[in-house]
Amino acid sequence: MLVAAAVCPCPPLLVPDVAAGAAPELDGARAACTDALGVLAASRPDLLVVIGPADLAGRGTHPEGATGGFQEFGVDLDVRLGRDLGTVAERRLPPSLAVGAWLLAGTGWAGAPVEALGVGEPLETGRCTETGRALAARADRVALLVMGDGSACRTLKSPGYLDERAVGFDAEASRALGAADTAALIALDEALAYELKAAGRAPWQVLAGAAEGAGLDGRLLYDDAPYGVGYMVAAWS
């Protein structure tokens, strides 16, 4: 059963080495992520699963000890998911899960075994919620670290250019995340999310499926769009 969740954005710029001189611009988001991960640790889970958007190569399960890095962003920095178990994973973590692994390493996570799940951005809502329910049934006390961004169309300089629907979409997503409103997350329009390049839609709906019936409360810790992309941080417990 799901006992806690942390929702964090997943831009590689969250890693100061990648952001370089622009790193201070996301200090508030980093601090909020640290607070959200503290909720996960306090929940004393039996299993932690990191969920994030991934391309075809990165989809599916990644075991504890899997590695990733930020070389494609010009930084020679590697990260490991949880403990080093002395095994070599077949695949590298996709960027969203590498950011999640970096966040966990920064907090010195040692509270429970960790694995990761990469989900495709086009994954339909029904399959997202089914995946979440299956994750919640994996152990008596399951926690999720859910990586994902809102719309990438908030301003003229956004990666997806300006789309006036983006503000409303992100406002509803942030409200739902802050209220732990699973029904509202499930109701997010998957086609609109895809058009707005909101890569967090599928991971958030996996969270919604996992949290159904868990009775968790939510807190919105951060909500901004410093690069024209919606970044939200929330904690559920």
Summary of the structure (lengths in Angstrom):
residues: 237
radius of gyration: 16.1
end to end distance: 12.0
largest distance: 49.2
contacts: 899
relative contact order: 0.23
helix: 41%
strand: 20%
